[in-house]
Amino acid sequence: MIVEIVKFELPPKTNREAALNLYQQSTGKWLSNPDLIQKYYFFDEERALGGGVYYWQSREAMERWHGTDYSMMVRKLYGSEPQIEVFDALLHLDPSTTSVSRI
């Protein structure tokens, strides 16, 4: 599994409600994505920073969906260039079942 963290600057003075409205413009694309395991949108009003944490089935899947077209969409929708970090997920911890498993 691949964990990808995408950060981008939001327009100055973007508040929580405005960020939610912007994010909702892209939810349909991700809901129907067969390669995406989960996605979390995040927001930091103080720093005018937004982004998402993606859980992908593979690095190839991530690259298929986050290429040049994705960067152009981020620039158009949010007005800034995405900053992307990619990690291999090694362990999964689930406190509700007190389990730890290798991925």
WOQUIGI-V193324 format. One record per helix or strand of 3 or more residues. SS is the DSSP state (2 for helix, 1 for strand). FROM is the first residue (numbers start at 0). TO is the last residue. Records with the same first field share a line. If there is no record, write none. Layout:
SS=FROM-TO + FROM-TO
//
This chain:
1=1-8 + 35-43 + 48-55 + 82-87 + 90-93 + 98-101
2=15-23 + 26-30 + 58-64 + 67-77
//
